[in-house]
Amino acid sequence: MKNLTLPLTSHNNETIVPVSDQTKIKSGDQVTFLVNLRRKEEAEEWFRGNGWKSNDFSPT
């Protein structure tokens, strides 16, 4: 996943926090990622293959 995505924030029903090496992501949390759009298809494949659900990719 190197140079493919960068997780920015994690949020659940209560809080939004910046993602760090210490962040514990639990089932049901939502994570906002920056995605290298030059490798969008590879990123989508990685997310699907690792159990992530995507709301959509936005180029903005």
C-alpha positions, 0 to 999 in steps of 0.5 A: 500500500506504499504510495497508494493511500494516506489515512487522514481521519477516523470517526465513529458516532462520537468523535473524529480523530487524526489517524496516527500509528497508535490509532486503533480502527474498529469495525464500524469506524469510518476512515477518510483516505487520500488516494493516489488517483494515478493508482486508483484501480489498484487502491480500489482492489486493495480496499476490496481485498482487505474488507474495506467498503468505499463510499466513493472516490472524489477527485477534489 
